[in-house]
Structures are given as structure tokens and as C-alpha cells.
């Protein structure tokens, strides 16, 4: 008998285990009144998983992911599981809306080389041409594959494997939604085999300096979205609400627009660490540019939402902008 990898299945809220009122229910399944499928029901519906891994459903399901505290508790649980010798990897199923944020947070805070795969679906399990069963099967196939070890958290959907750091949701409903834009995917979960073409080079998982031990509430970080009508006062308001970090979803190559002066003043005063990101969706933010002000941090090519997660973790270690800039250069 083949000794299959032992994978733990964790489930959060979201589309993949959802059940609509009928096969044409693509959009309103949250109101169908039918309960989400359990881990056992999902495994029974996709018996092919048994050929790939020995799966145990986590007793802590469901795991919420609505807040940063939810994701912190999830990361603590994943760390606990992967320290067990009888667990060879983890698959986490959640909704696609903030899937990329959960995956990136896990890749920064779970200290293990064991495979960690996050997946979801754009269509409920009961819908016509649903992507849910295949995404679930592929997630286990990737988690069981020896080459996934040491690659940090990966996101598996639509037969593609993407790095948690680089991937983002790009379409509201279409199944080809998770993409890594400029840097590209890691590999494919094709029908014949799992194929990798590259590996993440930024620090992650076992090489990460971030620890959740003895950390309660993470420092509050707010994202300020810039557009032509953005009015001064937003950054000040965020600080008054308790923000210790501000991520500016800047226009173009990193301009904070009408919030430039107040963000510069806040950064210089040390009231909050200010990180310049971009709303564009691809490309780097350069620190030594015309848009940069003293004491600000450049987010490299991280999206605003991922920059906010990294900033919150960075603030558990230091509030020095130069130290935090080094982290953004490495992660």
C-alpha cells in the first residue's frame, strides 16, 4: 500500500462549500438557506482525493477570516498543526474575496517547510460547471506533491499554482481570476501531473522573522485610497482612530495626491508609519523618486492590501521607517 501524505483540511466561509437553490444559482447562493457543505461532505463528493492523500478534517472548522484577528488565530492553528509529526501539509478552503490576504499572512507567519495550500471557488459547489470540486482536488494534489515543500504558501485555482505573495483576484465572477500579473505563476496543476517552473525568492515561512507568539491584537493599519477627489484630512482622521500605520493606495507610480503634505507630516512626526503603495495593480514603487517624502516607506510591488498586512506585522518589531523599509525589500 502506498504511504500517502497526511493532509489536514481546514475550512473557512466562502463559495466553494456553498450550496445554491439550483444549478443556475451563481450569484445569490448566500441567500439560498442551504447550509455549507462540511469537510466530510466535500471529501465524499470528490472521492478522487483519496488517491492523492490521507485527509483528516480539522476539528476547529469553520475558521472565520473576516478580521485580522481571525487570520491571526488561523495562522496560530496552522502553526500548531504543522508542528505535529503526523501532519504532512495543510489545505485551507476559503472565500475568494480576501483569499490573497489570508494566504500572504500565512506565508509571513507560519514557520514550516511543509506544504500549505489555499484554495477557493468562483462558483458554488452545486452550480453548473462549478470550479469547486476540481479546485479542491488540485489543492490536495499540490499539497501532496514533494516539490511544494519549501515554497511557502501557494494558491491553487483553475489548474494554476501561484505564490501567495504575488497572486491577486482580478475578476469578480470568472473562474480565471487569480493571477500573478507581471511575475507569473509558479506552475500548473494539470491533469497528468503537477509541474513547477519557478520558486518564490522573497523571504517566507521558515525564513520569516515574524512570530505570533505572545502577540495579542496586531497594530492597527489603515489604507487610504487616492483618487482625483480625495480630500486632505483622511490620514489625520485615521491616526485619530488609532492607526499606527498608513498604507497609501497611491495614483500612478506612488503619488499620494492631495494627501501628500499631511502624510509627509505624519511620517516625519512618527505618529504613524506611512507606506506608499499603488492602486495600479502592477509594477514597483521606487523609494528614491519624486513622489517620495522623508521617513516614508516604499511598498515595492505589493498591493495596498498586502502592504497593510506586512506593515502591521512589521510594527510588532519596530516603528523605524528604515527598518520597515528593509522588511518591504525582503518580503
N, C-alpha and C positions, 0 to 999 in steps of 0.2 A: 504493500500500500504506500502510495506517495505521501510523504510528510508535508502537507500543505501549510503555508504560512497562516498564523493565527492572527486574525484581524478583528479589532473591536469596532462596532458600528455605533456611532453617536448621531443623534438626530435633533435638529432644531426645527423651528417653524419654517414654512415656505411651501412652494409649489409642488416639489417633487412628490411628497406623500399625500398631496391633496386629492380629493375626490369631488368631481363636479356632479351636477344633476343628470347629465347625459354626456355622450361622446362629443357633442358640439359645444360644450361649455368650456371655452378657452379663457374667458375673462372674468366671469362672475362666480367662480367656484368657491371663493371665500364665503359666499352667502348661501351655498347650497344646503347647509345644515348637516352635511355628512362629515363624520369625523376623519381626521388624518389617519392614514394607514400607520400601523405600528411597525417597529423594526421587524418583528416576526412575520407580519403580513407582507412586507416588502420582500423579504427573503423567500417566502413561499411563492410569491408571484414571479420571481426571477430565479428559478431553480438552477440555472446555469452557473450561478455564483458558487455553488457547492463544488464545482470542478476546479475553482480557482483558489479558494481559501476556506479555512475553517473560521466561521464568523460567530462571534458572540455579541449579542445586543447589549449595550451599556445599560446598567440599571438606573442611571441618573437621567435617562431621557424623559421628556424632551428638555433640551438645553436652550434657553432663550438667548437671543443675540440683539435685543433692542437697544441696549445701552453699553457704554464702555465697561461698566461694572459686570454686565452679563458676559462680555467677551473675556474679561479678566478671569472670571470664575471658570469659564470654559477652558482657558489656557492652563489654569491650575489643574483641572481634571485631566487634560491630555498629558500634562507632565507626569501626573501620578500614574496613569495607565502605562505610559511608555517606559517607566522605570521598572515595571513588572517583567520578569523574565518570560512569562507565559504570553505576553503580548508582543507581536512582531510588527504591528503597524496599526494605524487608525484611519478610518473613513468617517468624515463628518458631512452630513447632509443638511443643507440649509437653504433658505430663500435666496434668490439671486440678487436682490436689491442691494444688500451690503455684504455679499459673499466675499468680494475682493478685500474688504476691510478686515473681516474675520481672518481670512487666510493670511494677510500680511501681518496682523497682530500675532498670530500663532507662529509665524516664521521668525518673528523677533523675540519671542518669549518662551518657546518650547525648546528645551535643551536635550535633543536626541537626534541621532542619525537615522532612526527608524522612519519608514515612510509615513507621511501624513498627507492625506488626500482630502480635498474639499470638493464637493460637487453639489449641483442643484439641477433644476429643470425650468424651462420656459413654459411648459405645458403640464397640467396636472396629470397624474398617473392614469386617469380614466379617459383622457381626451383622445380623439382621433389623431393618429400619427404623433403620439406623445414622445418626447425625448427622455422621459423619466427612466424607464427600465434600462435602456442602453447606457445612459449616463451612470446609473448605479452600478451596472455590471462592469463598465470600463473603469470606474473608480476602484473597484476591488482588484481588477486585473492589474492596474498600475500599482496599487498598494502592495500587491504580491510579487511584483517584479523586482529582481535584485538590483537593477540599475537605478531604481527610485531612491534607494538608500543614500543618504547624504546630500540629497538635492534640495533640502528644505521642504517647505510646504508647497505642494503643487495643486493646481486647479484642473480638474478633468471634466470637460463637457464637449459634446459634438465631435467625438473622436479625437480631440486635441488635448495636449498636455501643456499647460502654461505655468510659469513661475508666479508665485503669489505676489512677489514684488512688482512685477511688470504688468500683470493682467488687469483688465478693466471691462466693465459691462458697457457695450456700445450700442445696443438696440433694445428697445422696450419689450418687444414680444418675439422677435425672430430667434430661432434656435442658434444661429451663428452669431452669438452676442459677445462671448468672452474672447478678447483679443489682446495681444501684447504690443499692438501698434508697431512702432519703429523697430523694436528689438526682436520681435518674432517669438514664435512658440518654441518650446523645448523639444517636442516630439509629437508622435501620433499614437493613439490607441486604435490601431487598425484591426480589422477582423482577423488577420493572420497572426499578428504579433505586436508587441509594444516596441516602438522604435524611438530612441533618443538621438538628437543631433547636437545638442549643446547642454551646458550646465550653468546655473547661476554663479556669478563671480563675486557678488557683494556678500558681506557677512550675513550669516543667518544661523538659526537654530543653535547647534553645538558651539559655534564660534561667536554667538551673541553675548554681549556684556550685560544685557538686561535681565534682571531677575525679579520675579513677582513675590519672592519670599519676604514676609514681613511688610508688605505694601498693602495698605488699605485702599482708600479712594485715590485714583490717579489724578494728577494735576489737571485742572480744567483748561481746555484749549478750545477756542472758537475760530471758525472760518469766516472770513469777510469776503463776500463775492463782489468784485468790482464790475461795474458797467457804466455807461455814459451818464446815468442819472444818480450814481452813488453819491451820497451826501456826507460831508465831514461830521464826525460825532459818533460813528458806528464803532470805531476802535475804542474810543473813550468809554462808551456805553458797555462794551464787552469787559473792559477792565473793571468797571464799577460792579459788574455782576460776578466778579471773582475770577476772571480768566487770568491765568499765569502765562499763557502762550497765545499768540495770534498767528494764524496762517492766512495770508492774503492770497486769494484766488485772483491773481492779477490779470490785467489785459495784456495781450501780446507776449513779449519776452520778459515780463515781470514788472510792469508799471503798476504801482498802487493807485494811480489816477488821483482823484480828488482827496484820497486819504493819505497821500504821501507825507504831508507835513506832520499830521498827528501821529502816524505810525513811526516816523523818524524820531519824534519827541519821546514817544513811549519807549522805543528801543534804547534811546540814549539815556533815559532815566532809570532803566532797569525794572520798571513796573511790570513789564511782560516781555518775553522773548518774541520777536517778530520774524516770521519766516515768509519769504517771498516765493510763492508757487505761481502757477499759471492756469487759467481756465481753458487754454488751448487744447490740451489733451495729448500733446507730443512735443518732444524737444526739451532741452535743458534750460534751466535758469542759471545764468552766469553771475557769480558774485561780483566780479570787478567790471561792472557795466554802468552805463549812465543812469540806470534806474535804482542802483544800489545806494543805500544810505548807511552811514556808520552804525555798527552794532546790529545790523540786520543779518539774517541767515538766508542763504540761497538753498532752495529745495532740490536742486539738480533736476531730474526729470520725474520726480514723484508727483502724483496728482495731489490736489489740495487735501482730499480725504485721507490719503496715506501719509502725507506730510504731517497732518494733525495727530495721527497715531504715533508716529515716530517722535514728534515733539513732546507729546505727553509722557512717553517713556523716558526720553532724554532728560526731562525736567525732574525725574526721580533721582537723577545722578548729579546734575549741575544746572545752574542758570547762566553760566558763562557762554555768551554767544559764540566765542571762538571754539570752545569745547563742543558745543552743539553743532557747529558747522562741520567739525571733524566727523561727527556721527553721520550727518547727512551725506558726507563724502564717502562714507564707508558702507552704509546700509542701503 
